[in-house]
Amino acid sequence: MRRLFKKGERVRSKVDGKVMEVLKYLKSNLVELKWFDLDSKEVRLKKMREDKLSKAA
């Protein structure tokens, strides 16, 4: 199982461009992320595939 990102690392979504933080790996290619929603001003959790993410600058 390859892991491109470490826990706590900042990543950018290729789909919508949001910067998120890696919480943990769920399966071999599924990552749990957290991001801050500016509209509702709260932290959200999201699960995405690892290949839809890139390292944030």
N, C-alpha and C positions, 0 to 999 in steps of 0.2 A: 504494500500500500504506500503510494507516494504522498507526501505531505509537502505542499508548496509553501504553506504559511504556518507560522508558529502562533501559539496562544498569545493574545494581546497585541498582535500586529495589525496595523492599519492597512486595509485593502479598499480598492475602488471597484464598484460594480460596472461591468461592461454594458449592462442593460440600460441603467438609468443614470450612471455617473455618480452615485452617492458614495461617500466615504464611510466605511463601516469598520468595526473592530471584531476580530476573530475571538469567539468565546471557546469553542471546542469543536472537535471533529465528531460527527455522529456515526457516519458509515465511511466506506472507503473513499467516496467522492462527495460527500455531503457535509457542509460546514454550517454551524450555527453562528450567527452574527448579531451584533447589536448596533443600532444607529439612533441618532437623535432626530426626532420629527420636529421641525421648526414650526409647523402649523399648529399642532396640539401641544407643543412644548413638553414632550415626554419621551422616554427611552423605549424603543421598540425592538423586538427580537424577530429575526428572520432566518429562514433556512434556505441556502442556495447551494447549487453545485459548484465545485471548486473551479471548473473550467470557465465559468462566467465571471471570474474575479481576476483582478490584476493588482500588483503592488501599488500602493498609493505613493505619490511623490512627496 
